[in-house]
Amino acid sequence: MTPNEDGSSGHVIHWTRDRQSFKNAIIAVVFAGMYLEGLIFISLQRRFGRDEAIKIDRKSYEDRLQKLGIARF
């Protein structure tokens, strides 16, 4: 990132042909999602047992978090 040419506040993000910043951001999002999936499944397993956790794991995030008592939707 570099300062704006006209001296105003803020920064300009340089365009790169290989889009490496975008690729790194997508990789971070994917790994965060994988981590969250694993963490929720382990928590479900500890609380409800393996068989029940597998049934609950196929539901939406909202349903899984409600079962764990984390969120109310």
PyMOL CGO cylinders between C-alpha atoms (Angstrom):
from pymol import cmd
from pymol.cgo import CYLINDER

trace = [
    CYLINDER, 0.00, 0.00, 0.00, 1.20, 3.49, -0.81, 0.3, 1, 1, 1, 1, 1, 1,
    CYLINDER, 1.20, 3.49, -0.81, -0.12, 6.94, 0.15, 0.3, 1, 1, 1, 1, 1, 1,
    CYLINDER, -0.12, 6.94, 0.15, -2.47, 8.69, -2.27, 0.3, 1, 1, 1, 1, 1, 1,
    CYLINDER, -2.47, 8.69, -2.27, -0.74, 10.83, -4.90, 0.3, 1, 1, 1, 1, 1, 1,
    CYLINDER, -0.74, 10.83, -4.90, -2.82, 13.93, -4.13, 0.3, 1, 1, 1, 1, 1, 1,
    CYLINDER, -2.82, 13.93, -4.13, -1.77, 13.90, -0.47, 0.3, 1, 1, 1, 1, 1, 1,
    CYLINDER, -1.77, 13.90, -0.47, -5.23, 13.04, 0.87, 0.3, 1, 1, 1, 1, 1, 1,
    CYLINDER, -5.23, 13.04, 0.87, -5.58, 10.55, 3.69, 0.3, 1, 1, 1, 1, 1, 1,
    CYLINDER, -5.58, 10.55, 3.69, -5.82, 6.88, 2.89, 0.3, 1, 1, 1, 1, 1, 1,
    CYLINDER, -5.82, 6.88, 2.89, -3.83, 4.42, 0.86, 0.3, 1, 1, 1, 1, 1, 1,
    CYLINDER, -3.83, 4.42, 0.86, -3.95, 2.93, -2.61, 0.3, 1, 1, 1, 1, 1, 1,
    CYLINDER, -3.95, 2.93, -2.61, -3.63, -0.81, -2.95, 0.3, 1, 1, 1, 1, 1, 1,
    CYLINDER, -3.63, -0.81, -2.95, -1.40, -1.72, -5.89, 0.3, 1, 1, 1, 1, 1, 1,
    CYLINDER, -1.40, -1.72, -5.89, -2.76, -4.03, -8.54, 0.3, 1, 1, 1, 1, 1, 1,
    CYLINDER, -2.76, -4.03, -8.54, -0.68, -7.16, -8.99, 0.3, 1, 1, 1, 1, 1, 1,
    CYLINDER, -0.68, -7.16, -8.99, -1.07, -9.40, -11.98, 0.3, 1, 1, 1, 1, 1, 1,
    CYLINDER, -1.07, -9.40, -11.98, -0.81, -12.61, -9.98, 0.3, 1, 1, 1, 1, 1, 1,
    CYLINDER, -0.81, -12.61, -9.98, -3.35, -11.38, -7.36, 0.3, 1, 1, 1, 1, 1, 1,
    CYLINDER, -3.35, -11.38, -7.36, -1.23, -12.80, -4.55, 0.3, 1, 1, 1, 1, 1, 1,
    CYLINDER, -1.23, -12.80, -4.55, -2.91, -10.70, -1.83, 0.3, 1, 1, 1, 1, 1, 1,
    CYLINDER, -2.91, -10.70, -1.83, -6.34, -11.91, -2.92, 0.3, 1, 1, 1, 1, 1, 1,
    CYLINDER, -6.34, -11.91, -2.92, -5.15, -15.52, -3.01, 0.3, 1, 1, 1, 1, 1, 1,
    CYLINDER, -5.15, -15.52, -3.01, -3.67, -15.20, 0.49, 0.3, 1, 1, 1, 1, 1, 1,
    CYLINDER, -3.67, -15.20, 0.49, -6.93, -13.72, 1.78, 0.3, 1, 1, 1, 1, 1, 1,
    CYLINDER, -6.93, -13.72, 1.78, -8.96, -16.58, 0.30, 0.3, 1, 1, 1, 1, 1, 1,
    CYLINDER, -8.96, -16.58, 0.30, -6.59, -19.14, 1.82, 0.3, 1, 1, 1, 1, 1, 1,
    CYLINDER, -6.59, -19.14, 1.82, -7.00, -17.49, 5.24, 0.3, 1, 1, 1, 1, 1, 1,
    CYLINDER, -7.00, -17.49, 5.24, -10.80, -17.56, 4.95, 0.3, 1, 1, 1, 1, 1, 1,
    CYLINDER, -10.80, -17.56, 4.95, -10.82, -21.22, 3.92, 0.3, 1, 1, 1, 1, 1, 1,
    CYLINDER, -10.82, -21.22, 3.92, -8.56, -22.31, 6.77, 0.3, 1, 1, 1, 1, 1, 1,
    CYLINDER, -8.56, -22.31, 6.77, -10.59, -20.28, 9.27, 0.3, 1, 1, 1, 1, 1, 1,
    CYLINDER, -10.59, -20.28, 9.27, -13.71, -22.09, 8.04, 0.3, 1, 1, 1, 1, 1, 1,
    CYLINDER, -13.71, -22.09, 8.04, -12.02, -25.48, 8.33, 0.3, 1, 1, 1, 1, 1, 1,
    CYLINDER, -12.02, -25.48, 8.33, -10.87, -24.64, 11.86, 0.3, 1, 1, 1, 1, 1, 1,
    CYLINDER, -10.87, -24.64, 11.86, -14.38, -23.53, 12.87, 0.3, 1, 1, 1, 1, 1, 1,
    CYLINDER, -14.38, -23.53, 12.87, -15.94, -26.70, 11.42, 0.3, 1, 1, 1, 1, 1, 1,
    CYLINDER, -15.94, -26.70, 11.42, -13.49, -28.88, 13.34, 0.3, 1, 1, 1, 1, 1, 1,
    CYLINDER, -13.49, -28.88, 13.34, -13.90, -26.96, 16.58, 0.3, 1, 1, 1, 1, 1, 1,
    CYLINDER, -13.90, -26.96, 16.58, -17.69, -27.16, 16.42, 0.3, 1, 1, 1, 1, 1, 1,
    CYLINDER, -17.69, -27.16, 16.42, -17.62, -30.89, 15.66, 0.3, 1, 1, 1, 1, 1, 1,
    CYLINDER, -17.62, -30.89, 15.66, -15.23, -31.64, 18.53, 0.3, 1, 1, 1, 1, 1, 1,
    CYLINDER, -15.23, -31.64, 18.53, -17.41, -29.61, 20.89, 0.3, 1, 1, 1, 1, 1, 1,
    CYLINDER, -17.41, -29.61, 20.89, -20.54, -31.44, 19.72, 0.3, 1, 1, 1, 1, 1, 1,
    CYLINDER, -20.54, -31.44, 19.72, -18.80, -34.78, 20.15, 0.3, 1, 1, 1, 1, 1, 1,
    CYLINDER, -18.80, -34.78, 20.15, -17.72, -34.01, 23.71, 0.3, 1, 1, 1, 1, 1, 1,
    CYLINDER, -17.72, -34.01, 23.71, -21.16, -32.82, 24.71, 0.3, 1, 1, 1, 1, 1, 1,
    CYLINDER, -21.16, -32.82, 24.71, -23.47, -35.26, 22.87, 0.3, 1, 1, 1, 1, 1, 1,
    CYLINDER, -23.47, -35.26, 22.87, -21.34, -38.22, 21.80, 0.3, 1, 1, 1, 1, 1, 1,
    CYLINDER, -21.34, -38.22, 21.80, -20.18, -39.24, 18.33, 0.3, 1, 1, 1, 1, 1, 1,
    CYLINDER, -20.18, -39.24, 18.33, -23.45, -40.54, 16.86, 0.3, 1, 1, 1, 1, 1, 1,
    CYLINDER, -23.45, -40.54, 16.86, -25.51, -37.53, 17.92, 0.3, 1, 1, 1, 1, 1, 1,
    CYLINDER, -25.51, -37.53, 17.92, -22.73, -35.13, 16.87, 0.3, 1, 1, 1, 1, 1, 1,
    CYLINDER, -22.73, -35.13, 16.87, -22.76, -36.56, 13.34, 0.3, 1, 1, 1, 1, 1, 1,
    CYLINDER, -22.76, -36.56, 13.34, -26.52, -35.97, 13.09, 0.3, 1, 1, 1, 1, 1, 1,
    CYLINDER, -26.52, -35.97, 13.09, -26.24, -32.41, 14.38, 0.3, 1, 1, 1, 1, 1, 1,
    CYLINDER, -26.24, -32.41, 14.38, -23.16, -31.67, 12.24, 0.3, 1, 1, 1, 1, 1, 1,
    CYLINDER, -23.16, -31.67, 12.24, -25.20, -31.94, 9.05, 0.3, 1, 1, 1, 1, 1, 1,
    CYLINDER, -25.20, -31.94, 9.05, -27.42, -29.03, 10.11, 0.3, 1, 1, 1, 1, 1, 1,
    CYLINDER, -27.42, -29.03, 10.11, -26.79, -25.32, 9.56, 0.3, 1, 1, 1, 1, 1, 1,
    CYLINDER, -26.79, -25.32, 9.56, -24.35, -23.26, 11.61, 0.3, 1, 1, 1, 1, 1, 1,
    CYLINDER, -24.35, -23.26, 11.61, -27.26, -21.64, 13.43, 0.3, 1, 1, 1, 1, 1, 1,
    CYLINDER, -27.26, -21.64, 13.43, -28.64, -25.00, 14.55, 0.3, 1, 1, 1, 1, 1, 1,
    CYLINDER, -28.64, -25.00, 14.55, -25.24, -26.29, 15.64, 0.3, 1, 1, 1, 1, 1, 1,
    CYLINDER, -25.24, -26.29, 15.64, -24.45, -23.16, 17.64, 0.3, 1, 1, 1, 1, 1, 1,
    CYLINDER, -24.45, -23.16, 17.64, -27.87, -23.27, 19.29, 0.3, 1, 1, 1, 1, 1, 1,
    CYLINDER, -27.87, -23.27, 19.29, -27.29, -26.89, 20.33, 0.3, 1, 1, 1, 1, 1, 1,
    CYLINDER, -27.29, -26.89, 20.33, -24.01, -25.82, 21.91, 0.3, 1, 1, 1, 1, 1, 1,
    CYLINDER, -24.01, -25.82, 21.91, -25.73, -22.92, 23.67, 0.3, 1, 1, 1, 1, 1, 1,
    CYLINDER, -25.73, -22.92, 23.67, -23.48, -20.35, 22.01, 0.3, 1, 1, 1, 1, 1, 1,
    CYLINDER, -23.48, -20.35, 22.01, -26.02, -18.27, 20.10, 0.3, 1, 1, 1, 1, 1, 1,
    CYLINDER, -26.02, -18.27, 20.10, -29.73, -17.62, 19.85, 0.3, 1, 1, 1, 1, 1, 1,
    CYLINDER, -29.73, -17.62, 19.85, -31.22, -16.82, 16.46, 0.3, 1, 1, 1, 1, 1, 1,
]
cmd.load_cgo(trace, "trace")
